[in-house]
Amino acid sequence: MQPSLKALIATGAWLALSLPQAAFAETDPLRDAGIRRMREAFPLERISLFDRLQPRAARGTTCADSPYPGLAWCASATTYEVTPEGTYARSFGYNVDAAGRVVYLILTRREYPLERAKFEDMIKKLGERYGRAPTTITFSGRTPEDDELFSLIAFWGDIKLVRLNPAELRAVAQGAAARLGHLIDHHQDVRASLRRGDPVYRIEGTAGFVAQFRSVIDARTDLVLRAVYQPAFSADPAQKSEPPAAKFLELPLDPGLAEALRLKTLELERLAAIERAERAAAERQAVEEHAWRDEIERRAAEARRIAEERRLAEERRIAEERRIAEERRLAEERRIAEERRIAEERKAAEERARREEAERKAAAERLAAERRAAEERKAAEARRLAEERARIAAERARREEAERRAAEARRLAAERARREREEAERRAAEAKRQAEERARREEAERRAAEARRLAEERARLEEAERKAIAERRTMEERARRAEAEYKASLERMQRAEAERKAAEERARKAEEERQAAEERARKAEAERKAIEERGAAEELARREEAERKAAERKAAAERKAAAERQAAEEAARRAEAERREADRRAAERRAAEAARPAAPPQAGAPSPQTPAPPQQNIASAAPSMAAPIPSRAEWLRMATAQSRNSTANWVVERVRDPISEELVLRARANFTDHARFSVEIAFECNIETGKRLKAFVRAFEKRNNAPVRIPPEEGRSSLVRGNVTVDEEAPQTAFLFPERGERQASIIEIPLTHEDIRKNTPRAKAWLRHYRVALQFRVADGEVSATIYPYAESLRRVLEACTP
């Protein structure tokens, strides 16, 4: 083959192999060191950028087409995670390109237990992965519910957040946001930000990581973490597809082609070097321009923050002046009311003194009779206690004697077992020592015989060696037998120990059964004696009750005569006092209406003139300890009957959440039993996705319908201590979680137990296990209480709708 032909073939092969490598270099992002560093620093859920996944590689995810051309969207369902600090909602999703590479990751945690003071610590921990401080954007505003909102966005890598201009905002509002990629806003809801005119950002650059913190209350935070490769969303879909494989070029067999190709290759390399230098200069200029724009944006953000802080300080000063004036006016009103109350109490005290004097004389005779009866009961009780103490002392002596004998028997058995174990160990050691001694003697004899055989006759060397091998095998067999005997003795000892322990366990169980039988017999005897004593006590109580009733009838006849004489005077005084009280309340009502603007009536609030029905004793409806356990149907009928005792009027509403636009079923009611405050309790259930139950409580002043603060416990900024009584159980401590600047508190955790938290029992199901929950907690100027009947018709509808 001619040299020119060989050169042409080599050149064609080189071009065919180098062109795909050049195309791959242009489309492989991981050749960039900055992108590789970002990929390694910020994985989410053990997945990093450019990991190659099948569409359903992550467990629990579902995949579908996304609005971005050439990309698929995979996401997991929202789950509720439980931590020692509280419960939060978690979701995860990612975008996959046509080659199966992950180009976008997002992890969302709603109502995550993280305080604002710890935002900087978390940003520092994230920055330690990347080795560089982030660029941050802060925002303070209001939510659609008019709550204070604080947002912090931090991002790392070769990206920047650019605020959308008016034309882009109009395009997003018209649904043409796909060409801009994923958007970021401070409300974590682009539509809400568009409605309020707040900033919305798009991502520019290559690869980066974004951490977003949104806080409405100090104790809870909505945390969103994103890892993004922006060219996958901003480039032409045709450019993101894999380049076609290079075809083999059919070159003409021209002897001068190899030199021409070499010169062409050198020229292309020179132009590529020039282009790389120009691109590096352009990138350097872009980085400088990016830093300059970031500095301008930072200075503008700092100026906005200072202006906002000044405005807030001015508003706080004005609000403080108004509060001081209001407190002065209220103090003056309280002083006048206190003086009026003292005058009325003085009159009432004089009236009570007159009545008490008449009752004292009648009570003196009653106390003398009761004193005699008490002395007789005390003597009988002393005799019974003396007999009971003597019986208990005898029983204690018998029990101590039995325990002493059992302990002595156990000690003797343990001593015998120890001696047997030591004897077995000694025998095993002796057997092992004798076996070793025999082995040494046999080895010495074998060596002496071998020496004699070597000295006497060299001709019988082979036979001697055969015998030596046989003897060695015999010795090994003996050693193996000795080892086996030693192991067998150990196993026998272990079996004997196990049998001894089993015998002790059987003896212990027999002793426990005997003691249990004796205890049952003692309890039966004690119950019989208690029944006899109760019968005697009841008989004595019936006799004392008959005597007391006779004395009361006599005293009642005497009181009736005195009461008839005072009835006319008392009626006249009461009429005069009621007239004065009515005049005073009318004057106070007119003064209050003149001093404050009219407040809108509360929806579903009961009329203050409506008398509250009497509270039924729930102990009469609850099953007693001695009675048989009722069936589920009987318990439901009893719970429904108890719900009719509630004075609260529960109102059900079906509304759309303004942020998530999901359907919410809400039940709320007002409790006005307190003299100064009224309490509003609301239960909400998201009935479209998740069926998540929320429950919160708020307090208001009755006089002017002003909200009352629910302050947290001292030293614990996120907890409000209170008491809760579930059904007929004893009161127990409950912890509420303050929200919205201490204007309301969450009560969702009140009826739960540790077992419910461990098994993640649905909150609505836990509420429906009870027929009454009485809640009491502290507010700014006192304490308030409310009794909730979960089986009230409207409230039960919401709880059952939120039960999976």
C-alpha positions in Angstrom: 0.0 0.0 0.0 1.3 3.4 -1.0 2.3 5.9 1.9 -0.2 8.5 0.6 -3.0 6.1 0.7 -2.1 5.1 4.3 -2.1 8.7 5.4 -5.5 9.3 3.9 -7.0 6.3 5.7 -5.4 7.4 9.0 -6.7 10.9 8.6 -10.3 9.7 7.9 -10.2 7.4 10.9 -8.9 10.2 13.1 -11.7 12.5 12.0 -14.4 9.8 12.5 -13.3 9.2 16.1 -12.6 12.8 17.1 -15.8 14.4 15.9 -18.2 12.6 18.3 -15.7 13.3 21.2 -15.8 17.0 20.3 -19.6 17.0 20.2 -19.8 15.2 23.5 -17.4 17.8 25.1 -19.7 20.6 24.0 -22.8 18.9 25.5 -21.4 17.3 28.7 -21.9 19.8 31.6 -19.8 17.8 34.1 -16.7 18.9 32.2 -17.2 22.2 34.0 -15.5 22.1 37.5 -18.0 24.5 39.0 -20.9 22.3 38.0 -19.2 19.2 39.4 -18.6 21.1 42.6 -22.2 22.1 42.9 -23.4 18.6 42.1 -21.2 17.1 44.9 -22.1 19.8 47.5 -25.9 19.8 47.4 -27.6 16.4 47.0 -31.3 16.2 48.0 -32.8 12.9 49.2 -29.6 11.2 48.1 -30.1 12.4 44.5 -27.8 15.0 42.8 -27.8 17.0 39.6 -27.1 14.9 36.5 -27.8 11.6 38.2 -29.2 9.2 35.6 -32.6 7.9 36.8 -35.4 6.0 35.2 -38.7 8.0 35.3 -39.8 6.0 38.4 -36.4 5.4 40.0 -37.2 7.1 43.3 -39.6 5.1 45.5 -43.0 6.6 46.0 -42.8 9.0 43.0 -45.1 9.4 40.0 -44.0 10.9 36.7 -45.7 12.8 33.9 -45.0 15.3 31.1 -44.0 18.7 32.4 -44.7 22.2 30.8 -41.0 22.4 29.8 -40.3 20.8 26.4 -38.3 17.6 26.5 -38.5 17.3 30.3 -40.5 14.9 32.6 -41.7 15.8 36.0 -41.6 13.3 38.9 -43.0 14.0 42.4 -43.9 12.2 45.6 -47.1 12.6 47.6 -47.2 15.0 50.5 -46.4 13.2 53.8 -46.5 14.3 57.4 -43.2 13.9 59.3 -43.1 13.8 63.2 -40.1 15.2 65.1 -39.7 15.9 68.8 -40.3 19.6 68.1 -43.6 19.0 66.1 -45.2 17.8 62.9 -44.6 19.2 59.4 -45.6 18.4 55.8 -43.0 17.2 53.3 -42.9 16.8 49.5 -40.2 16.1 46.9 -40.0 16.4 43.1 -37.5 16.6 40.2 -37.2 17.1 36.4 -35.5 14.6 34.1 -34.3 15.4 30.6 -34.6 13.1 27.5 -31.2 11.4 28.4 -32.5 10.4 31.9 -30.4 13.0 33.7 -31.8 15.0 36.7 -31.7 18.7 35.9 -33.9 20.1 38.7 -34.6 19.0 42.4 -37.0 20.6 44.9 -37.6 19.6 48.6 -40.4 21.4 50.4 -41.1 21.3 54.2 -44.3 23.2 55.3 -44.7 24.4 58.9 -41.2 23.1 59.7 -40.2 23.7 63.4 -37.5 26.3 62.8 -37.3 29.7 64.5 -36.2 32.9 62.6 -33.1 33.3 64.9 -31.8 29.9 63.5 -32.0 30.9 59.8 -28.4 32.2 59.7 -27.1 29.0 61.4 -28.7 26.8 58.8 -27.4 29.0 56.0 -23.9 28.7 57.5 -24.2 24.9 57.5 -25.3 24.8 53.9 -22.4 27.2 53.0 -19.9 24.9 54.6 -20.7 22.2 52.0 -19.9 24.6 49.1 -17.1 26.5 50.9 -18.4 30.0 50.0 -20.9 32.5 51.5 -24.2 32.8 49.6 -26.0 35.8 48.0 -29.1 36.7 50.1 -32.4 38.5 49.5 -34.7 39.5 52.4 -38.3 40.6 52.2 -40.8 41.8 54.8 -44.5 42.1 53.9 -48.0 41.0 54.6 -49.9 37.8 53.7 -53.3 37.8 52.1 -54.7 37.3 55.7 -52.8 40.5 56.8 -50.3 38.6 58.9 -46.6 39.7 59.0 -44.4 37.8 56.6 -40.6 37.5 56.6 -38.8 35.8 53.7 -35.1 35.0 53.2 -33.6 33.6 50.0 -30.0 32.4 49.8 -28.3 31.0 46.6 -24.9 29.6 45.7 -23.2 28.7 42.4 -23.0 30.2 39.0 -26.6 31.6 39.0 -28.4 34.8 39.9 -32.0 35.7 40.6 -33.3 38.4 38.2 -36.6 40.2 39.0 -39.2 39.9 36.3 -40.0 43.1 34.3 -43.6 44.2 33.7 -43.7 42.5 30.3 -42.6 39.2 31.8 -45.0 39.5 34.6 -47.9 39.9 32.1 -46.6 36.8 30.3 -46.6 34.8 33.5 -50.1 36.1 34.4 -51.3 34.9 30.9 -49.8 31.4 31.5 -46.7 31.7 29.3 -44.2 31.0 32.1 -42.6 27.8 30.7 -40.0 29.7 28.6 -38.7 31.4 31.8 -38.1 28.1 33.7 -38.9 27.7 37.4 -39.8 31.0 39.1 -39.1 32.0 42.8 -41.1 34.4 44.9 -41.3 35.4 48.6 -44.8 34.0 49.2 -43.9 30.6 47.7 -47.0 31.2 45.5 -46.4 33.0 42.2 -50.1 33.9 41.8 -50.3 35.4 45.3 -47.2 37.5 44.5 -48.7 38.7 41.2 -51.9 39.7 42.9 -50.1 41.7 45.6 -47.4 43.2 43.2 -44.5 41.6 45.2 -41.2 40.6 43.5 -41.0 37.4 41.3 -37.6 36.2 40.2 -36.3 34.0 37.3 -33.0 32.1 37.4 -30.1 32.9 35.1 -26.8 31.1 34.8 -25.7 27.5 34.8 -25.9 25.3 38.0 -26.8 26.5 41.5 -28.5 25.9 44.8 -31.3 28.0 46.3 -32.6 27.9 50.0 -35.8 29.8 50.8 -37.2 30.5 54.3 -40.7 31.9 54.7 -41.9 32.6 58.2 -45.3 33.9 59.4 -45.0 32.9 63.0 -41.6 32.7 64.8 -41.8 29.0 65.7 -42.8 27.6 62.2 -41.1 28.1 58.8 -41.9 27.0 55.2 -38.5 25.7 54.0 -37.8 25.1 50.2 -34.5 23.7 48.9 -33.8 23.7 45.1 -30.9 22.4 43.0 -31.1 23.6 39.3 -29.3 23.4 36.0 -30.9 26.4 34.2 -29.7 25.7 30.6 -32.0 22.7 30.5 -35.0 25.1 30.8 -33.7 28.1 28.8 -32.1 26.4 25.7 -33.8 25.4 22.5 -35.2 21.8 22.8 -33.6 21.0 19.5 -30.2 21.9 21.0 -30.6 19.7 24.1 -30.9 16.4 22.1 -27.9 14.2 21.6 -25.8 15.0 18.5 -26.0 12.5 15.7 -23.1 10.1 15.4 -20.5 11.2 12.9 -20.3 9.2 9.7 -17.2 7.9 8.1 -16.1 10.3 5.4 -15.4 8.8 2.0 -12.3 10.8 1.0 -10.9 10.8 -2.5 -7.6 9.1 -3.0 -5.6 12.4 -3.6 -1.9 12.2 -2.6 -2.0 15.9 -1.5 -5.1 15.6 0.6 -3.3 14.6 3.8 -1.1 17.8 3.8 -4.2 19.9 3.0 -6.1 18.3 5.9 -3.2 18.9 8.3 -3.0 22.5 7.4 -6.8 22.8 7.7 -6.7 21.2 11.1 -4.0 23.5 12.3 -6.0 26.5 11.1 -9.1 25.2 12.9 -7.1 24.7 16.1 -5.8 28.3 15.8 -9.3 29.7 15.3 -10.6 27.6 18.2 -7.9 28.9 20.5 -8.7 32.5 19.5 -12.4 31.8 20.1 -11.7 30.2 23.5 -9.7 33.3 24.5 -12.5 35.6 23.4 -15.1 33.5 25.2 -13.0 33.5 28.4 -12.8 37.3 28.2 -16.5 37.6 27.6 -17.2 35.3 30.6 -14.8 37.4 32.7 -16.6 40.5 31.7 -20.0 38.8 32.4 -18.8 37.8 35.9 -17.7 41.4 36.6 -21.0 42.8 35.3 -22.9 40.2 37.4 -20.9 41.3 40.5 -21.6 44.9 39.7 -25.4 44.3 39.3 -25.4 42.3 42.5 -23.8 45.1 44.4 -26.4 47.6 43.0 -29.2 45.2 44.0 -27.7 44.7 47.5 -27.5 48.5 48.1 -31.0 49.0 46.8 -32.3 46.2 49.1 -30.4 47.7 52.0 -32.0 51.1 51.4 -35.4 49.5 51.1 -34.8 47.6 54.4 -33.7 50.8 56.2 -36.8 52.7 54.9 -39.1 49.8 55.9 -37.5 49.7 59.4 -38.0 53.4 59.8 -41.7 53.1 58.7 -42.3 50.3 61.1 -40.6 52.2 64.0 -42.9 55.1 63.3 -46.0 52.9 63.2 -44.9 51.2 66.4 -44.5 54.6 68.1 -47.9 55.8 67.1 -49.4 52.5 68.2 -47.7 52.7 71.5 -49.1 56.2 72.1 -52.5 55.0 71.2 -52.2 52.1 73.6 -51.0 54.3 76.5 -54.0 56.6 76.0 -56.4 53.7 75.8 -54.9 52.2 79.0 -55.3 55.5 80.8 -58.9 55.7 79.8 -59.6 52.1 80.8 -57.8 52.6 84.2 -60.1 55.6 84.9 -63.2 53.5 84.0 -62.0 50.7 86.1 -61.5 53.1 89.1 -65.0 54.4 88.8 -66.4 50.9 88.5 -64.3 49.7 91.5 -65.7 52.5 93.7 -69.2 51.7 92.6 -68.6 48.0 93.3 -67.2 48.7 96.8 -70.3 50.7 97.7 -72.6 47.9 96.5 -70.5 45.3 98.3 -70.8 47.3 101.6 -74.6 47.3 101.3 -74.6 43.6 100.5 -72.3 42.9 103.5 -74.7 44.6 105.9 -77.5 42.6 104.5 -75.6 39.3 104.8 -74.7 40.2 108.4 -78.3 40.4 109.3 -79.1 37.1 107.6 -76.1 35.4 109.1 -77.1 36.4 112.6 -80.5 34.7 112.2 -78.9 31.6 110.7 -76.2 31.4 113.4 -78.8 30.8 116.1 -80.4 27.9 114.2 -77.0 26.5 113.3 -75.9 26.3 116.9 -78.5 23.8 117.7 -77.7 21.8 114.6 -74.0 21.8 115.4 -74.6 20.4 118.9 -76.5 17.4 117.4 -73.9 16.9 114.7 -71.1 17.0 117.3 -72.7 14.2 119.3 -73.1 12.1 116.2 -69.5 12.8 115.1 -68.2 11.7 118.5 -70.0 8.4 118.2 -68.8 7.8 114.6 -65.2 8.7 115.7 -65.3 6.1 118.5 -66.6 3.4 116.1 -63.9 4.3 113.5 -61.2 4.1 116.1 -62.2 0.6 117.1 -62.3 -0.5 113.5 -58.8 1.1 112.8 -57.3 -0.7 115.8 -58.6 -4.1 114.6 -57.4 -3.4 111.0 -53.9 -2.4 112.3 -53.6 -5.6 114.3 -54.7 -7.7 111.3 -52.2 -6.0 109.0 -49.3 -6.4 111.6 -50.0 -10.2 111.8 -50.2 -10.5 108.0 -46.9 -8.6 107.6 -45.2 -10.9 110.1 -46.3 -14.0 108.2 -45.2 -12.6 104.8 -41.7 -11.6 106.2 -41.2 -15.1 107.6 -42.2 -16.7 104.2 -39.8 -14.4 102.4 -36.9 -15.2 104.8 -37.4 -19.0 104.3 -37.5 -18.6 100.5 -34.3 -16.5 100.5 -32.5 -19.1 102.6 -33.6 -21.9 100.2 -32.3 -19.9 97.2 -29.0 -19.2 98.9 -28.4 -22.9 99.7 -29.3 -23.9 96.1 -26.9 -21.3 94.7 -24.1 -22.5 97.0 -24.6 -26.1 95.9 -24.5 -25.1 92.3 -21.4 -23.1 92.8 -19.6 -26.1 94.5 -20.7 -28.5 91.7 -19.4 -26.1 89.0 -16.0 -25.6 90.7 -15.7 -29.4 91.1 -16.5 -30.0 87.4 -14.0 -27.3 86.3 -11.3 -28.9 88.5 -11.9 -32.3 87.0 -11.7 -31.0 83.5 -8.5 -29.2 84.2 -7.0 -32.3 85.7 -8.0 -34.4 82.7 -6.5 -31.9 80.4 -3.2 -31.8 82.4 -2.9 -35.6 82.4 -3.5 -35.7 78.6 -0.8 -33.2 78.1 1.6 -35.1 80.4 0.9 -38.4 78.5 1.6 -36.6 75.2 4.9 -35.3 76.5 6.0 -38.8 77.7 5.0 -40.4 74.5 6.9 -37.7 72.5 10.0 -38.3 74.6 9.7 -42.1 74.2 9.2 -41.6 70.4 12.3 -39.4 70.2 14.4 -41.9 72.2 13.3 -44.8 70.0 14.0 -42.8 66.9 17.5 -42.0 68.1 18.2 -45.6 68.9 16.8 -46.8 65.6 19.0 -44.2 63.7 22.0 -45.3 65.7 21.5 -49.0 65.3 20.4 -49.5 61.7 20.1 -47.0 58.8 18.6 -49.7 56.6 15.3 -49.7 58.5 14.8 -45.9 58.1 11.7 -46.2 55.9 10.0 -48.6 58.3 10.9 -46.4 61.2 9.4 -43.4 59.4 6.2 -45.4 58.7 5.9 -46.3 62.3 6.6 -42.7 63.4 3.8 -41.5 61.1 1.4 -44.2 62.6 2.4 -43.2 66.1 1.9 -39.5 65.3 -1.5 -40.1 63.9 -2.4 -42.1 67.0 -1.3 -39.3 69.2 -3.3 -36.8 67.2 -6.3 -39.0 67.5 -5.8 -39.3 71.2 -5.5 -35.5 71.4 -8.7 -35.1 69.4 -10.5 -37.6 71.7 -9.2 -35.7 74.8 -10.5 -32.4 73.3 -13.8 -34.0 72.5 -14.1 -35.3 76.0 -13.3 -31.9 77.4 -15.9 -30.2 75.1 -18.5 -32.9 76.1 -17.8 -32.3 79.8 -18.3 -28.5 79.2 -21.6 -29.2 77.4 -22.7 -31.5 80.2 -21.9 -28.7 82.7 -23.9 -26.2 80.6 -26.9 -28.6 80.4 -26.7 -29.1 84.1 -26.6 -25.3 84.7 -29.6 -24.8 82.3 -31.5 -27.6 84.1 -30.8 -26.0 87.4 -32.0 -22.6 86.2 -35.1 -24.2 84.8 -35.8 -25.9 88.1 -35.3 -22.6 89.9 -37.6 -20.9 87.5 -40.3 -23.6 88.0 -39.9 -23.2 91.8 -40.1 -19.4 91.5 -43.3 -19.7 89.4 -44.8 -22.2 91.8 -44.0 -19.8 94.7 -45.5 -16.9 92.7 -48.7 -18.9 92.0 -49.0 -19.9 95.6 -48.5 -16.3 96.7 -51.0 -15.1 94.1 -53.5 -17.7 95.4 -53.0 -16.5 99.0 -53.3 -12.9 97.9 -56.6 -13.7 96.1 -57.9 -15.4 99.2 -56.9 -12.4 101.3 -58.6 -10.1 98.9 -61.7 -12.1 98.9 -61.7 -12.1 102.8 -61.0 -8.4 102.8 -63.8 -7.7 100.3 -66.2 -9.8 102.4 -65.3 -7.9 105.5 -65.5 -4.6 103.6 -69.0 -5.5 102.5 -70.1 -6.3 106.0 -68.5 -3.1 107.3 -70.2 -1.1 104.5 -73.6 -2.7 105.4 -73.1 -1.7 109.0 -71.9 1.8 108.1 -74.9 2.2 105.8 -77.3 1.1 108.5 -75.7 3.6 110.9 -75.8 6.3 108.3 -79.5 5.6 107.6 -80.2 6.0 111.3 -78.2 9.2 111.5 -79.9 10.5 108.4 -83.3 9.9 109.9 -82.3 11.7 113.1 -80.8 14.6 111.0 -83.9 15.0 108.9 -86.1 15.1 112.0 -83.8 17.9 113.4 -83.9 19.7 110.0 -87.7 19.5 109.9 -87.9 21.1 113.3 -85.4 23.8 112.4 -87.2 24.4 109.0 -90.5 25.0 110.8 -88.8 27.6 112.9 -87.0 29.2 109.9 -90.2 29.3 108.0 -91.9 31.4 110.6 -89.0 33.9 110.6 -88.8 33.8 106.7 -92.4 34.7 106.3 -91.8 37.8 108.5 -88.8 38.9 106.4 -90.3 38.1 103.0 -92.1 41.4 102.6 -89.1 43.4 103.6 -86.7 41.4 101.4 -89.0 41.7 98.4 -89.1 45.4 98.7 -85.3 45.7 99.1 -84.7 43.3 96.1 -87.0 45.4 93.9 -85.2 48.6 94.8 -81.8 47.0 94.2 -82.8 45.6 90.8 -84.1 48.9 89.7 -80.9 50.6 90.7 -78.8 47.9 89.0 -80.8 48.3 85.8 -80.3 52.0 85.8 -76.6 51.6 86.4 -76.2 49.0 83.5 -78.2 51.2 81.2 -75.9 54.2 82.0 -72.8 52.1 81.5 -74.1 50.7 78.2 -74.8 54.2 76.9 -71.4 55.4 77.9 -69.7 52.4 76.3 -71.6 52.9 73.0 -70.7 56.6 73.0 -67.0 55.8 73.6 -66.4 53.1 71.0 -67.4 52.4 67.3 -69.9 49.7 66.7 -68.3 46.3 66.2 -69.7 43.9 63.6 -71.6 41.0 65.2 -69.8 37.7 65.3 -71.1 35.1 62.9 -72.8 32.2 64.8 -72.4 34.0 68.2 -75.3 33.3 70.6 -77.4 36.2 72.0 -76.2 37.3 75.4 -79.8 37.5 76.6 -80.3 33.8 75.9 -80.1 31.9 79.2 -77.6 29.0 79.2 -79.2 25.6 79.8 -78.1 23.9 83.0 -74.9 21.8 82.7 -75.7 18.1 83.0 -73.4 15.9 85.1 -71.6 13.8 82.6 -70.8 11.3 85.3 -74.4 10.2 85.1 -74.0 9.3 81.4 -70.5 7.8 81.5 -70.2 4.1 82.3 -69.1 3.4 85.8 -66.2 1.1 86.8 -68.6 -1.5 88.2 -71.0 -1.5 85.3 -70.4 -3.6 82.1 -68.5 -1.8 79.2 -71.1 -0.3 76.8 -71.2 -1.2 73.1 -70.0 1.2 70.4 -73.6 2.0 69.5 -74.5 2.7 73.1 -71.4 4.9 73.5 -72.3 6.9 70.3 -75.8 7.4 71.6 -74.5 8.7 74.9 -71.9 11.0 73.2 -74.6 12.4 70.9 -76.9 13.0 73.9 -74.0 14.7 75.8 -73.4 17.1 72.8 -76.9 18.6 73.4 -75.6 20.1 76.6 -73.3 22.4 74.7 -74.4 26.1 74.7 -72.2 26.8 71.6 -73.7 27.0 68.2 -71.3 25.4 65.6 -71.5 26.9 62.1 -70.2 25.0 59.1 -68.6 26.7 56.1 -67.2 25.4 52.8 -64.5 27.9 51.5 -61.6 28.1 49.2 -58.2 28.6 50.7 -56.8 31.9 49.3 -53.3 30.6 49.0 -53.6 26.9 48.0 -57.0 27.4 46.4 -58.1 24.1 47.9 -61.6 23.3 49.3 -61.7 23.7 53.1 -64.6 22.6 55.4 -64.6 24.7 58.6 -66.7 24.6 61.8 -66.5 27.4 64.3 -68.3 28.5 67.5 -68.2 31.2 70.2 -68.1 30.4 73.9 -69.4 33.3 76.1 -69.6 31.8 79.6 -66.8 34.0 80.9 -67.7 37.3 82.5 -65.1 39.4 80.6 -64.0 37.3 77.6 -65.5 35.3 74.8 -63.6 32.4 73.1 -63.8 31.4 69.4 -62.8 27.9 68.4 -62.5 26.8 64.8 -61.8 23.4 63.2 -60.6 23.2 59.5 -60.2 20.2 57.3 -58.7 20.2 53.8 -61.1 17.8 52.1 -59.5 17.7 48.7 -55.9 16.5 49.3 -54.4 15.1 52.4 -57.4 15.6 54.7 -55.3 17.5 57.2 -57.1 18.8 60.3 -56.3 22.2 61.9 -57.8 23.5 65.1 -57.2 26.9 66.8 -58.6 29.1 69.5 -58.9 32.9 69.9 -60.1 35.1 72.7 -61.9 38.5 72.6 -62.9 41.2 75.1 -66.7 41.1 75.5 -66.9 44.9 76.1 -65.3 46.1 72.8 -64.7 42.8 70.8 -60.9 43.5 70.9 -58.6 40.5 70.4 -56.8 39.3 73.6 -53.2 38.0 73.5 -52.4 34.4 74.3 -48.9 34.8 75.7 -46.4 31.9 75.7 -45.0 30.3 78.9 -42.1 32.2 80.4 -38.8 30.8 79.1 -40.5 28.9 76.2 -41.3 31.1 73.3 -43.4 28.5 71.4 -45.6 27.0 74.1 -48.7 28.1 76.0 -49.4 26.0 79.1 -53.0 25.1 80.0 -55.2 22.4 81.4 -57.4 19.9 79.6 -60.0 17.5 81.0 -60.9 14.6 78.6 -64.3 13.0 79.3 -64.4 12.2 83.0 -60.7 11.8 83.5 -58.6 14.0 85.9 -57.3 17.3 84.5 -53.9 17.2 82.9 -51.4 19.6 81.5 -51.9 20.7 77.8 -49.5 22.6 75.6 -50.9 25.0 72.9 -48.8 26.6 70.1 -49.1 30.4 69.7 -49.6 31.7 66.1 -50.0 35.0 64.3 -48.3 37.1 66.9 -50.0 35.5 69.9 -53.5 36.3 68.5 -54.5 32.7 68.3 -53.2 29.3 69.4 -53.2 25.8 67.9 -55.0 23.1 69.9 -54.6 20.3 67.5 -52.3 18.2 69.9 -54.5 18.4 73.0 -56.3 15.1 73.0 -53.3 13.0 71.8 -51.4 10.4 73.8 -47.8 9.2 73.4 -49.1 6.1 71.7 -51.1 8.3 69.2 -48.0 10.3 68.4 -45.9 7.1 67.9 -48.5 5.5 65.5 -49.2 8.9 63.8 -53.0 8.5 64.6 -55.1 11.0 62.5 -56.0 14.0 64.7 -59.7 13.9 63.7 -59.9 10.2 64.8 -58.3 11.1 68.2 -61.0 13.8 68.8 -63.8 11.4 67.9 -62.7 9.0 70.7 -64.0 11.4 73.3 -67.4 12.9 74.0 -66.2 16.0 75.9 -63.0 18.0 76.0 -62.8 20.9 78.6 -60.0 23.4 77.8 -58.6 26.0 80.1 -55.7 28.3 79.4 -54.2 31.7 80.4 -54.6 34.9 78.4 -53.1 38.4 78.9 -55.4 39.4 81.9 -56.8 36.2 83.2 -57.9 32.7 82.3 -60.6 31.5 79.9 -62.2 28.1 79.4 -64.4 26.3 76.9 -66.0 22.9 76.8 -66.0 21.1 73.3 -68.4 18.3 72.5 -66.9 16.6 69.4 -70.3 14.9 68.6 -72.1 18.2 68.2 -73.8 17.8 64.8 -71.8 20.4 62.8 -68.5 19.7 64.5 -68.9 16.0 64.0 -69.5 16.5 60.3 -66.1 18.3 59.9 -64.2 15.7 62.1 -65.7 12.7 60.2 -64.8 14.4 56.8 -61.2 14.6 58.0 -61.0 11.0 59.1 -59.3 8.7 56.5 
